[in-house]
Every structure is written in structure tokens, then in C-alpha cells.
Amino acid sequence: MGQFTKNMAADEVPLCSVSISDPFWDRQIELVQSVVIPYQWEVLNDRVPEAEPSHAIMNLKIAAGIEKGDFNGFFFQDTDLYKWLEAVAYSLTIKEDKELEKLADDAIELIGKAQCEDGYLNTFVQIREPEKRFTNLEECHELYTAGHMIEAGVAYYQATGKKAFLDIVSRFADYIDSRFGVEEGKIHGYDGHQEVELALVRLYKATGEERYRKLAKYFLDARGTEPFYLDEEWEKRGKISYWTQKEISAPKGRAAYFQAHKPVREQTEAVGHAVRQVYMLTGMADIASLYGEEAMKNACVTLWNNIVKKQMYITGGIGSTGAGEAFTYDYDLPNDTIYSETCASIGLIFFAQRMLLMENNRCYSDVIEKALFNVIMSSMAKDGKHYFYVNPLEVEPKASRKSPIKGHVKPVRQKWFGCACCPPNLARLLTSLRGYIYTASEDTLYIHQYIGSEVTAKLNSKEVKASITSEYPWDETVTIRLHSIEAENYKVAVRIPGWCRKAELTVDGEAIDLSSCMENGYAVLSRRWSKEAVLILTLSMPVEEMQANPNVRNDLGKVAIQRGPLVYCLEEVDNGANLPAISLAKDPDFTVKKEEILDGILSISAKGVREEEAGWEDALYLPYSRKTKDVTLKAVPYYSWGNRGEGEMLVWIRKEI
């Protein structure tokens, strides 16, 4: 297969080399550390009244023989604990917490006690059907669960230097390697839910064990090949579904739902379950990079373009239907029956980051920013104890309660979920946010996200420190300071966001001609830098009315309000009920105002009109005679909605012509 040359590629900067000090993100990270992680530990131990029981810790105790009882929860319930442990690991690299570390060590000890002698570990299988290991990969997610355990083990080892958890996950990976592969007598298959692929790459990078990356590549190579493995498995188990415990017919489009309808290198359109799709693509990008494989990289680029240019919401959400939490088809982006699972946007961020490491291009870092400031920020309440699983763009509370196709769309965040993949996934992302700000090559520091922070990197074998200070995303100005022991030659690549129509950059007061140094959306500055250099980046942030591609039928004749990276929305608390009756004026005359509410947001006011309801008291239909009244609209950042009580919400607003 063809090899590719990395273009402006870079490596991750270790988390220990980056610290965050940012007025916007500090609050979120502190909330995760002080509230979310302790709260989720209580949930995992079933000690939160009125929250859906987790059973995760109890299942482990039963599997370890410490307690008696039956398995409870979903078959992937173990992953809630593993993602929590990964978040703990990242949190411990931010600040020392001996009490939290002791909780994690005790949980890891319990995991070790539950592990079988041969390395296998899955509490659902061990408690319910120990003789059926790897017999229902389609539905029961054994390798998906293993993948989250492996990721947590690697993160905890890198954070603490303790090898107990790494040894546990390595034993399990060795067992998986002994059961799967092309060799005679092994299972020639793959999991129904991708995750183990990217986890095995992380384990390979942490241990240097070649077998792990080969196994990751095997799982990708096997997917979509003939004969369709999940059909063979389904036949062997008598066509019995885990969900119904009865014989079922194979659903139409089944292979596509698992992204197994074609070999991965031949896939051109994002289909099926959205989280599985982006987790698979993350693993594909890892393997493409490790092996320098052009065909795999090209498939990643093709699928990336399909997602972000034809199947992604303006907020960075993906997955347009609750039927299977899935992609549907190009430009099908409904706002009120949307799915846009939090985990799907987190997976999209993972995929974007891996692509960015392969090829430094603004298209990837822009999407990371879009998802972070909109979907990710929206998915957790200000108290850190309530969450959205689904992230809609239009909400009517009555419809959420009474419509059979909108029940998944919640008008308020929930304490927990029976399927609780999103809250701990969110926690591990926010505690590892430092990993998305910078990357570095041998001679270049790349600055991707404007999050107040400091980094230490080796450039041309010399240590360089950089810092970012700003009031982003509210303020247009970002200050970047570079420090070195003596004047040095190196490069700095500064992202100019795709949403920004006018940017200015100065170095030590000297204006830079951006047209002369732009590469893939980055201003690349190569020079002999003074020991103390200051870059001032000004990103113009006017309020803009965004429109969708005309093929997005749900948004025709409508606009979304955006300022900088933030998408805005209307809420009932500010604008009254029946928000679709409001239209934005032809000349809206936007006004930006600092608010005391919602931690000091900038709100946007504009001129609009509202349909009059007078005269409709006894009629459902009348001859057309439009009657409106002038109103002033108030829009708030999308991420902040739902924090002031239950009510309607709307992103796409009708526009007066």
C-alpha cells in the first residue's frame, strides 16, 4: 500500500507540559474536579437518590466474589467506571489529591480482583454467561468495554507512574490478542462497537509492545470484509437477540449500522451509529499515521469531509436521528428530532485531533473549537450534576413529553442515565483539555486553541516556553508570549479561525502581512526570536447571521446567530413562548451586552417581529393575512440554555426578507 509524507504534522505535547489558567475554562475544569468527579463516584456506588442506579461498583464486587447477586445495568456498564478513572488520572496531573488517588487505587484493586486468571474481564459476561465469551460481539460490546478499560489504564499509569492498572489492562490485551487474528483457530471478527482499536494504539505507545498496534490494525482490516462476520456470529447463536432473547430477522442495513458494509478503506460516507463511526475513524487515523498508509489516510479525509460538510450541525453535533443514534443521509439535519449525542461530538474531537497530528490544517482545529464551545459546554449544567445526552437545536417541552418521536429530546438536563456513557466521557475530555491547545514538531510550535495556558516544548533541541492570555471567546484580542533562554530560531504557527473574516497579528508591535505566511489556515512565522517576544492576535467578532446549505431543508428561510466561535439561541425565559412565531428583522441592528446572568455571558439583542395570535381563538385555519408586531429579541450562547428553568429553545430563526 502507498505511503504518505506527513504535511506540517506534529506530535502531542505531554499533559504535564501544559497548564491552563483561563477565565472561561477554569470554571469548567474546577467544576469537574470539585463536583463532577466526586458526584459521579457517588453515582457509581448507587448513593445518589433519584438518579438512575449505576450498579458499576456492585457488579465488580459480584464478579470478584466479594458480594453475591446478579448483574445489573447495561452490558457495557463497566465503562462508566473506566471513564471515571481516566478523568481521575487527568485530574491528578492538574493537582495532587491523595484522597481521590486512594479512591482510584481501591477501585483498581477491585478491578484486579475481578479479573480472571487468563486476563479476561467483563462483569456482564462473568456474572451472567461466563461460557459465552466473545459469542455476541454485535450486541454485547466486550471489546468496546475492554477499550475503555485500556484507555483508563494507560492514562492512570502516565499520570501516577503506578503500573498496577497498566498490568491489568496489558494482561487483558494479551488475552484478546490470543483470541483474535488471522491465524487458524482464532476468531476472525471484530466488535459491534468500535473503541478497542484506538485504545490498543494508546497501549502500544505506552508500552512499545508491537503486538498491540498490529491487533488494532487487524480489527480495522477485518471490518467490512466478506463474509460479514457479524452474520456468521448471528447464525451461530441461533439468530437470538440479546435485547429480546428471541430469534429475530436481520435488520435491513445492519452492516452499515456497524460501518461494516465495506472495507474501511473503501468507505466514503458516514453511516450508522455516530459514536461508533467517529471512534472507528479515530482508530483509522491512528493506524494511518503509525504505518504511514496513504489509503487509510485518504479514507479518513473522505469521511471527514462528508461529516463536516454534509452531516454536521452548526454546533458541532453529529447524528441526526434517535433511531439508532445515527447518521441518516447528506443534509438531513432536523433540529427538533435531532440526536447529537454528547459522546458523538467528543468522538469527533478525538478524530479531529488525530487528523491534526497527521496534517496540520485549520479544518480540524476549527471543528474541535466548534464542538467544545457549543455541544460540550451545553451538555453539563452549571451545577455539574445534571447532563444532556441529546443536544437539540429546537425544544418544546410539551413535545418532549407527548410526541412519540421527540421523547429523547429533554428540555432539562438529567441527574443521570441508565445508559450513562456521556457524563464520564465529558469529565475525561475536560480534564484532558490541555492536550488540545498545542502540538509541536521538531522546529515548530502549533497553537490551535485560544485557551489561557502555558506550555513548555523542545524546538530545535532548545526549550521554549509559550503562554496565552485572553478573554476569549468574549474578547477579540489574544496575547501570546514566547520565552527562551537566549534568542533562537524556530517557527510558531498560529491558527486564524475559519469563522474570522478579518484578523490582525503583530510581533513585538510589528504588523504581520498574513497573506504572505498562511499555510492551511495558520500564520506560520519563521524567524530568530528574541528571548521575550509578544504576539498580539486580533480576531474580529461581529455578530453574524449564518445560513445553511439550501439542501438542508429544515433551515430554509432561517438564520442562526453566531459571534466568534459561539452559536446563539433564543430561550422562552427571555422571549416568551412559541419561539417559532418570531422572525429576525431584515435589518436586525444587533447589540452585544455584558450580562450578570449565567456567569457573565455576552447576550445579543436584535429587532424582530412576532406573529399576532389575536383573531385565532376559534380558528385553526384562515385565509392568509399576516399580522405581526415589532419585538426585541434576546439571544444567549447556545451552551448556556436550560440553566434558568424549563422552557422552549430555538437556534434557527425565521428571517424577514
Secondary structure in CASP SS format (residue, H / E / C, confidence):
PFRMAT SS
TARGET T0000
AUTHOR 0000-0000-0000
METHOD secondary structure of the structure
MODEL  1
M C 1.00
G C 1.00
Q E 1.00
F C 1.00
T C 1.00
K C 1.00
N E 1.00
M C 1.00
A C 1.00
A C 1.00
D E 1.00
E E 1.00
V C 1.00
P C 1.00
L H 1.00
C H 1.00
S H 1.00
V E 1.00
S E 1.00
I E 1.00
S C 1.00
D C 1.00
P C 1.00
F C 1.00
W H 1.00
D H 1.00
R H 1.00
Q H 1.00
I H 1.00
E H 1.00
L H 1.00
V H 1.00
Q H 1.00
S H 1.00
V H 1.00
V H 1.00
I H 1.00
P H 1.00
Y H 1.00
Q H 1.00
W H 1.00
E H 1.00
V H 1.00
L H 1.00
N C 1.00
D C 1.00
R C 1.00
V C 1.00
P C 1.00
E C 1.00
A C 1.00
E C 1.00
P C 1.00
S C 1.00
H C 1.00
A H 1.00
I H 1.00
M H 1.00
N H 1.00
L H 1.00
K H 1.00
I H 1.00
A H 1.00
A C 1.00
G C 1.00
I C 1.00
E C 1.00
K C 1.00
G C 1.00
D C 1.00
F C 1.00
N C 1.00
G C 1.00
F C 1.00
F C 1.00
F C 1.00
Q C 1.00
D H 1.00
T H 1.00
D H 1.00
L H 1.00
Y H 1.00
K H 1.00
W H 1.00
L H 1.00
E H 1.00
A H 1.00
V H 1.00
A H 1.00
Y H 1.00
S H 1.00
L H 1.00
T H 1.00
I H 1.00
K C 1.00
E C 1.00
D C 1.00
K H 1.00
E H 1.00
L H 1.00
E H 1.00
K H 1.00
L H 1.00
A H 1.00
D H 1.00
D H 1.00
A H 1.00
I H 1.00
E H 1.00
L H 1.00
I H 1.00
G H 1.00
K H 1.00
A H 1.00
Q C 1.00
C C 1.00
E C 1.00
D C 1.00
G C 1.00
Y C 1.00
L C 1.00
N C 1.00
T H 1.00
F H 1.00
V H 1.00
Q H 1.00
I H 1.00
R H 1.00
E C 1.00
P H 1.00
E H 1.00
K H 1.00
R C 1.00
F C 1.00
T C 1.00
N C 1.00
L H 1.00
E H 1.00
E H 1.00
C H 1.00
H C 1.00
E H 1.00
L H 1.00
Y H 1.00
T H 1.00
A H 1.00
G H 1.00
H H 1.00
M H 1.00
I H 1.00
E H 1.00
A H 1.00
G H 1.00
V H 1.00
A H 1.00
Y H 1.00
Y H 1.00
Q H 1.00
A H 1.00
T H 1.00
G C 1.00
K C 1.00
K C 1.00
A H 1.00
F H 1.00
L H 1.00
D H 1.00
I H 1.00
V H 1.00
S H 1.00
R H 1.00
F H 1.00
A H 1.00
D H 1.00
Y H 1.00
I H 1.00
D H 1.00
S H 1.00
R H 1.00
F E 1.00
G C 1.00
V C 1.00
E C 1.00
E C 1.00
G C 1.00
K C 1.00
I E 1.00
H C 1.00
G C 1.00
Y C 1.00
D C 1.00
G C 1.00
H C 1.00
Q C 1.00
E C 1.00
V H 1.00
E H 1.00
L H 1.00
A H 1.00
L H 1.00
V H 1.00
R H 1.00
L H 1.00
Y H 1.00
K H 1.00
A H 1.00
T H 1.00
G C 1.00
E C 1.00
E H 1.00
R H 1.00
Y H 1.00
R H 1.00
K H 1.00
L H 1.00
A H 1.00
K H 1.00
Y H 1.00
F H 1.00
L H 1.00
D H 1.00
A H 1.00
R C 1.00
G C 1.00
T C 1.00
E C 1.00
P C 1.00
F C 1.00
Y H 1.00
L H 1.00
D H 1.00
E H 1.00
E H 1.00
W H 1.00
E H 1.00
K H 1.00
R C 1.00
G C 1.00
K C 1.00
I E 1.00
S C 1.00
Y C 1.00
W C 1.00
T C 1.00
Q C 1.00
K C 1.00
E E 1.00
I C 1.00
S C 1.00
A C 1.00
P C 1.00
K C 1.00
G C 1.00
R H 1.00
A H 1.00
A H 1.00
Y H 1.00
F C 1.00
Q C 1.00
A C 1.00
H C 1.00
K C 1.00
P C 1.00
V H 1.00
R H 1.00
E H 1.00
Q C 1.00
T C 1.00
E C 1.00
A C 1.00
V C 1.00
G C 1.00
H E 1.00
A H 1.00
V H 1.00
R H 1.00
Q H 1.00
V H 1.00
Y H 1.00
M H 1.00
L H 1.00
T H 1.00
G H 1.00
M H 1.00
A H 1.00
D H 1.00
I H 1.00
A H 1.00
S H 1.00
L H 1.00
Y H 1.00
G C 1.00
E E 1.00
E H 1.00
A H 1.00
M H 1.00
K H 1.00
N H 1.00
A H 1.00
C H 1.00
V H 1.00
T H 1.00
L H 1.00
W H 1.00
N H 1.00
N H 1.00
I H 1.00
V H 1.00
K H 1.00
K H 1.00
Q C 1.00
M E 1.00
Y C 1.00
I C 1.00
T C 1.00
G C 1.00
G C 1.00
I E 1.00
G C 1.00
S C 1.00
T E 1.00
G C 1.00
A C 1.00
G C 1.00
E C 1.00
A E 1.00
F C 1.00
T C 1.00
Y C 1.00
D C 1.00
Y C 1.00
D C 1.00
L C 1.00
P C 1.00
N C 1.00
D C 1.00
T C 1.00
I C 1.00
Y C 1.00
S C 1.00
E E 1.00
T H 1.00
C H 1.00
A H 1.00
S H 1.00
I H 1.00
G H 1.00
L H 1.00
I H 1.00
F H 1.00
F H 1.00
A H 1.00
Q H 1.00
R H 1.00
M H 1.00
L H 1.00
L H 1.00
M H 1.00
E E 1.00
N C 1.00
N C 1.00
R H 1.00
C H 1.00
Y H 1.00
S H 1.00
D H 1.00
V H 1.00
I H 1.00
E H 1.00
K H 1.00
A H 1.00
L H 1.00
F H 1.00
N H 1.00
V H 1.00
I H 1.00
M H 1.00
S H 1.00
S C 1.00
M E 1.00
A C 1.00
K C 1.00
D C 1.00
G C 1.00
K C 1.00
H C 1.00
Y E 1.00
F C 1.00
Y C 1.00
V E 1.00
N C 1.00
P C 1.00
L C 1.00
E E 1.00
V E 1.00
E C 1.00
P H 1.00
K H 1.00
A H 1.00
S H 1.00
R H 1.00
K H 1.00
S C 1.00
P C 1.00
I C 1.00
K C 1.00
G C 1.00
H C 1.00
V C 1.00
K C 1.00
P C 1.00
V C 1.00
R C 1.00
Q E 1.00
K C 1.00
W C 1.00
F C 1.00
G C 1.00
C C 1.00
A C 1.00
C C 1.00
C H 1.00
P H 1.00
P H 1.00
N H 1.00
L H 1.00
A H 1.00
R H 1.00
L H 1.00
L H 1.00
T H 1.00
S C 1.00
L H 1.00
R H 1.00
G H 1.00
Y H 1.00
I C 1.00
Y E 1.00
T E 1.00
A E 1.00
S C 1.00
E C 1.00
D C 1.00
T E 1.00
L E 1.00
Y E 1.00
I E 1.00
H C 1.00
Q C 1.00
Y C 1.00
I C 1.00
G C 1.00
S E 1.00
E E 1.00
V E 1.00
T E 1.00
A E 1.00
K E 1.00
L E 1.00
N C 1.00
S C 1.00
K E 1.00
E E 1.00
V E 1.00
K E 1.00
A E 1.00
S E 1.00
I E 1.00
T E 1.00
S E 1.00
E C 1.00
Y C 1.00
P C 1.00
W C 1.00
D C 1.00
E C 1.00
T E 1.00
V E 1.00
T E 1.00
I E 1.00
R E 1.00
L E 1.00
H E 1.00
S E 1.00
I C 1.00
E C 1.00
A C 1.00
E E 1.00
N E 1.00
Y E 1.00
K E 1.00
V E 1.00
A E 1.00
V E 1.00
R E 1.00
I C 1.00
P C 1.00
G C 1.00
W C 1.00
C C 1.00
R C 1.00
K C 1.00
A E 1.00
E E 1.00
L E 1.00
T E 1.00
V E 1.00
D C 1.00
G C 1.00
E E 1.00
A E 1.00
I C 1.00
D C 1.00
L H 1.00
S H 1.00
S H 1.00
C C 1.00
M E 1.00
E E 1.00
N C 1.00
G C 1.00
Y E 1.00
A E 1.00
V E 1.00
L E 1.00
S E 1.00
R E 1.00
R E 1.00
W E 1.00
S C 1.00
K C 1.00
E E 1.00
A E 1.00
V E 1.00
L E 1.00
I E 1.00
L E 1.00
T E 1.00
L E 1.00
S C 1.00
M C 1.00
P C 1.00
V E 1.00
E E 1.00
E E 1.00
M E 1.00
Q C 1.00
A C 1.00
N C 1.00
P C 1.00
N C 1.00
V C 1.00
R H 1.00
N H 1.00
D H 1.00
L C 1.00
G C 1.00
K E 1.00
V E 1.00
A E 1.00
I E 1.00
Q E 1.00
R E 1.00
G C 1.00
P C 1.00
L E 1.00
V E 1.00
Y E 1.00
C E 1.00
L E 1.00
E E 1.00
E H 1.00
V H 1.00
D H 1.00
N H 1.00
G C 1.00
A C 1.00
N C 1.00
L H 1.00
P H 1.00
A H 1.00
I E 1.00
S E 1.00
L E 1.00
A C 1.00
K C 1.00
D C 1.00
P C 1.00
D C 1.00
F C 1.00
T E 1.00
V E 1.00
K E 1.00
K E 1.00
E C 1.00
E C 1.00
I C 1.00
L C 1.00
D C 1.00
G C 1.00
I C 1.00
L E 1.00
S E 1.00
I E 1.00
S E 1.00
A E 1.00
K E 1.00
G E 1.00
V E 1.00
R E 1.00
E E 1.00
E C 1.00
E C 1.00
A C 1.00
G C 1.00
W C 1.00
E C 1.00
D C 1.00
A C 1.00
L C 1.00
Y C 1.00
L C 1.00
P C 1.00
Y C 1.00
S C 1.00
R C 1.00
K C 1.00
T E 1.00
K E 1.00
D E 1.00
V E 1.00
T E 1.00
L E 1.00
K E 1.00
A E 1.00
V E 1.00
P E 1.00
Y H 1.00
Y H 1.00
S H 1.00
W C 1.00
G C 1.00
N C 1.00
R C 1.00
G C 1.00
E C 1.00
G C 1.00
E C 1.00
M E 1.00
L E 1.00
V C 1.00
W C 1.00
I E 1.00
R E 1.00
K E 1.00
E C 1.00
I C 1.00
END
